[in-house]
Amino acid sequence: MKNVKEKRTLLHAKLTASNKKLEAANLGLDLVNVLNKAALVYETDLNGRIIFVNNQFSRLSGYSKKELIGSNVNFTNSKIHSDDFFFHLWKTIKAGNTWSGEICNHNKEGETYWIQITILPIFPENSEVNHYKYAAIGFDITERKKLESALQSRALLHKVEIETTDVFCRISNSGNFLDVSNGYCQLSGYSREELLAMNILNMKGSLSLGLQQFSQLVQENGKTFEIELYRKDYSKWLAEMTVSYSNLNDGSLFIFLHDITEKVEMQQRDKVLCEQIAHMQKMDDIGQMTSCIAHDFNNLLTIILGFTKLGIHFNQQNDTESAIPCLENVQVAANRAVDLVKKMLVFCREDIAQADKAINPAKIVEEVAGISDLLRAGISTEISLQLINMLNPESSSILIDPTALHQIMTNLIVNARDAVESSPHKSGLIMVSLFHDLVTNNDTFCSCCRKKLEGNFISIGISDTGTGIRIDQIEHIFDSFFTTKEVGKGTGLGLSVVSRIVHDAKGHIIVDSTRGVGTTFYLLFLPNWEKAHENEIALLANKKNENNTNLLNLNICVVDNNDDICALFSKELKLLGYAVETFNNSLVAWEKFQNNPNYFDVILTDYAMPYATGLDLAKSMLILRPELLIFICMGAKKLKRFDLPTGNIFLLEKPVFIADVDEMIRKNVN
Amino acid sequence: MANILVLDDDIQICNLIKMILTINRHQVRIAHDGIEGLKLYRQQKPDLVITDVMMPHKNGIQIVIELKKHDKETPIIVMSGGRRAITADFNLESVKLLGVHDTLKKPFTDEQLLDAIKTALPSPRVLAK
């Protein structure tokens, strides 16, 4: 019986124990339930991959459990914490120790939330080494953090307000106002409550342009901008704005604003004053120019005064015969003065192209050589001014007023002289070069207007062995009033005028400068085709008479995306008696050809054209008509790179002259 | 009456001076550039040379230097209306250093011209020859 009793006692004890266990388990379960409600819980493997999360984590982060499990726990990081922060965290838990602290995370919407978290390594049963996972328990402390940071920021705002009169606010990374200074309220005309309910991106003003601009401001953290803002009553004020990340680790930004409305107004007044001064400087320029042509003026005055006096003298002696030539001389001199005044006006005219609407093409070689000769006198003998000409003096011309060309050349050569004179040697070389420039590579831009340049240009290069231009200054040299010369030695108007004249003449400028080596200004102008081919046209007109043969019933198809060239070739070919049709689009030409492949006898096409190149066009045409005679015009640089399809197909190097084309046609037809 | 050589690239100036001087009974020869002027000088030595400064080929300064090399006697009057950023005064000051007898600043009157000639020519006796 004793045994039975013992057994019972034992059983009871066991039962009690298991009951206790059950109670404990129940209690544990309750605890877990409470915990799940109050805290977020997750477990990760040793690499931080999430292997378990509770609902709370899922709720706070906005991600489903499915999304969370398997991903690395750091993907919710807000990037607010430094790398050191996480390094220290991992160092602690990897060593088997518990880490606790405050972490800011991003939820799925990109909003931040703060958790107070404890991470502990979990060890296998009966072991205190080799933990195999981490468990974390955290509490949502976002509200507390907000309060804290609001308090901090108020304190900071207060401090800043006391320290400066600047206007100041703090915004969240999505643009919502988190805090505003009294100054900001006053200036903006909104109350604090109104502002706190607003988003800076929705306010009228520069920032309302959008998030992109705003994020740019954020990226350029710490830099100062000038922006336009509007008050509640829509009046405008100008602010200097500095953006910086707050030190509150919540992604919020401090915006410091400094009211510069008055300053800007003052600057504008200054600017007006500057303009007036500039105008005076310009007048001074004109004054200088006037002294340049004072010689001519004084000559004319001498003539006018002298002959007038003589005329009066003869008149008093009733010698009308002698008096009249005197008066005529006065008239001639006066007319010369009128011309001189016109030239002066061109000099200071805003729009030089309009000064003389019917611009005659300038014979560029003659003009440039003339002006170089003239300027050589004004340059010290230490500096040699050389002219290198690769152009045909007769046929090379550009559409620019010669006076304007003189002015830009003078300006650039005087600049070159100054650059050489201020170089260490004080001596050197100025080289003026004239050449054809075929721009084909894709990275050639006008240094002034940034337009991409392509095609055939007549180029004037003005090179010096002077000091060179600093890279950071090159983009400014064409600005009005930009000058690196010492005070009184240049108005900073020269290059801005040069650029204006060049662009008025549809030209462009490329600046190539190396510090300590020298500078070259290339002026690129479109060649005046008509003029360039004037002689040829005359030649062709004569040739036509020699050549009234049956050859001339040929139909020629001219394809070039440049209308001027189309017109020119057409004119020249027609002079020779050919029938010509022109296309400025290779696809249109192809269309026409396809409709009646036998219509054209000769194709003269440019190579580089949009849609389809001359070669593509030729290949397609040869399929339909293998015996077709085709000429493709292209720049010398490209010539060698092509394998031509078999057939009557020829490459012509630009510039192409119709006389040569005519000859080739004769050789190859029949 | 004197034999006067006038150098100026401006035809009208030359004609004016020629007319003034002819009325005042001088003999006048005209050249429109420095080289032509020197040629005329060599053909017949004048009593007086009146030259402009800014001229093509050889400018007035070069003319003065060249003439002064061989002939320190013949008086020279230099006219100037100034040139590139240099005033007429400056031009004329510098030629005085070269031994020029008188200078004329353009625009000048006929009296100024005749006065200058009067002072430059050696003496009335020479004129009387």
Interface residues (C-beta under 8 A of the other chain):
Chain A: Q288 S291 C292 A294 H295 D296 F297 N298 N299 L301 T302 I303 I304 L305 G306 F307 K309 L310 H313 C326 N329 V332 A333 A377 G378
Chain B: D10 Q12 I13 N15 L16 I17 M19 I20 I23 M54 S80 G81 G82 R83 R84 A85 I86 T87 A88 K105 K106 P107 F108 T109 D110
